[in-house]
């Protein structure tokens, strides 16, 4: 796995980009484990274990995001643990 650079500027390191969706995780975030995603001018927070979504997202983008989350559940959980321990995060492959 590639590691993302750990810098003070990288407050929200990007984990993946696909179909205009940008997925990122905050080093100093709250429980439960989750990630953030942005598409155009909309943003959501997605809980890793339950897929509970907070925010609004285009329907098509949300379907793609759920597909990606299902495929990369373990990598998301691993990145959450890394972030909580202030370790460099790993990039995650985009949807094909």
Secondary structure, DSSP 8 states (H G I E B T S, - for coil): --B----TT-TEEEEEEETTEEEEEETT--SS-EEEEEETTEEEEEETTT--EEE---HHHHHHHHHHHHHTHHHHHHHHHHHHTT---B------
